[in-house]
Amino acid sequence: MTEPASENGGARRGRPGHDQETVLRRAVELFNQRGYDGTSMGDLARELGFSKSAIYHHVPSKSHLLEQALDEALDGLTAVIVAAEQNDAVGAYERLRQVIRQSVEVLVAHQPAVTLLLRVRGNSDVELAALRRRRELDARLAALVQAAVAEGSLREDVAPDLVSRLLFGMVNSLVEWYRPGGPVDAETVSTAITTIAFDGLHAG
């Protein structure tokens, strides 16, 4: 028998083959396919072969699954920014390149969760919190851009916040076309994006 959650909010254990990770992965797939608002807990239960009531022995709510998925994406991107901010061995320009390379790695490793993050529109408290965290990441990346400008490594005629949005926009575009196991591997994509962003396409 599946054990219910503890009174202090401890994790629930799923039946064999349907642990919480499995439930979360399938939920993210459905949210991306049908939209979060278009997916019910009953839909998820049917996909996993549960009754509608049994799904609540695995997760407390649909919003809990959304929060877990968005945190997965945001935690990965935050870790990249923090690592760059704390890297005193190189200048701001190299730290900025580091962020872009590693952001691609996060997107590839957590593509379904990042895809879901990019689709939220602030329709709930969970989504609003995720959007606030995204804005914070934009601001921290813009600060790295500004530091690179200050050290003379980047041109100063483009606003740092615009550069931040464009850099993240280039990385985020991968969710629309990149497929793991496809003809282009993650390292090639990471190198290409970093090269284009910082060195341009001009052959001269």
N, C-alpha and C positions, 0 to 999 in steps of 0.2 A: 504494500500500500504506500502511496506517495505521502510523505510527511508534510504537514502544513508549515507555513512560515512560523518562526518563533515569535513570541510576543515582542521581542526587541527589534523585530524587523530583519532577522537573519535570512539568508538566502534559502529559498525553497529547493528541494531536490526533486528533479523530475524522474519519471519512470525510465528504465533502461532504454537507451536509444533516443530519448527525448529530454535531455538535460536542458538547463536554462540557455546554454549557448546555442543549442540546436533550435530552440524556440525563438531566440532572438534573431538568428540568421534568417529563418524562414519569415519572420515578421518583417524584417527589413526588405526582403525580396518583395513581399506583398505590398508594403508601403510604396516602394519604388514603382511597382507595376500598376497599382490601382490608385495611388495617392493615399496619404495617411487618413484623410477624412472619408475616403471611399472604402476603407478596409475596416471590417468589424472584428471583434474578438471571435464571433461565430465563424467568420471566414477563416481566421487563423486556426481555430479548432478543427475545422473540416480538413484543412491542408495537412494537419498533423495527425489526423485520425482520432481526435478526441471528441468527447461530447462537449457541448458549449459550457456546461458547468465544470467539467474536468480541467479546462484550460486555466481556471483560476487557482488550481493547485500548483501551477507552475509559475505564474506571474500575477501580480495583483491587479494590473490594469493595462490598457493599451498605451496610455500616456507614459507609464513606467518603461515600456519597451522603447518608445520614442526617445525618452530621456537617455536611456542606456546607449542607444545607437548614436545619438548626437554627441554624447560625452566621449564615445569612442573616437569619433572623428576629431573633435575639438581637443581632446587630451593629446592626441598624436601631433597635431599641428602646434599646440602650445609647447610641447616638449622640444620641438625643433627650434622655435623662437628662443626659448630659455637657454638651450645649449649654445646657440649663436651669441646671445647676449653675454654669456659667461665665458666665452672663449677669448681669453686675453692674449693668446699666442699669435693672433693675426689681426690685421686692421679691419675696419668696418666694411670695406669693399669685399674682402674675402668672407667675412661673416655673412654678408648679404648673399653672396653666391652659395654659401653653405645652406642657407635657409631655403633657397629655391630648389637646389638639388634634393635636399632631404624632404621638402614638401611633396615633391613628385613621388618619392619613395613611400611616404605616408599614404598618398592618394592611391597608389597601386596596391599597397598592402590592405587598405581599408576602403576600397572603391565603393562598395554598396553603401556604407555608412556616410562617406563623404558626399556621395550623390544625394542621399537623403538630406544631409545638412544644407546643400546648395538649393534645395527645393522648399525649405521652410519659409513661411511668409509672416510669421508672428501671429498666428491665429489662436494661440494658447499661451499660458504662462511658460510652459516648457520651451516653446518656440521662441518666445520673446527673450528668454534667458540665453538661448543659443545664439540669437542675433546679437545680443550684447557682447557675448564672448567673441563673436566674429569681428565686431567693430574694434574690440580691444586688440585683437591680433593685427588688424589693419593698422592701428595706431602704433603698435610696437614695431611693425615692419617699416612704417614711415619714419620712425625714429632712427632705425638703422640706415635707411636711405639718407636721411639728413646728416648722420654722422659720416657717411661715405662722401657726401658733398663737402662737408666741412674739412675733411682730410685731403680734399682735392682729387679724389678718385672718380667722382661722378660729375657730370655736367649739372649746373645749377639753374638752368632755365626751364626745368620742368618741376612742378610742385611735388614734394616728397609723397604727399598723400595720394596724388594721382599716379605716381610711379608704383606705389604700393598696390593700388587697386589693379593696375595693368599687369604687374608681375603675378599677383594671385590669380587674376583672370586668365592669364596664359596657362598656369598650372591647372586651374579648375576646369578648363576646356577639355581636359583629358577624359572627364567622365562621359563626354558625349561620343567618344570614338575609341578610346583605348580598351583593348580586351586582353587580359592575361593569357599567355599562351599564343598570342597572335604573332604576326611576322616581325614586329618590333618589340624588343625587350625593354624592361624598365630602365636599365642603365643607359641604353641608347637614347631613349626619350629624355631622360634627365639631363644628359650631356647636351642634347640638341636644344632644349629649352634654355638651359643656362648659357649656351654659346650665343643663341639668337638674342636673348635678353640683354646680355652684357657686351657682346662683341659685334652684333648686327650681322647682316647678310652680305654687306659690301665686300667684294673680293680684293679691293685695292689695299 
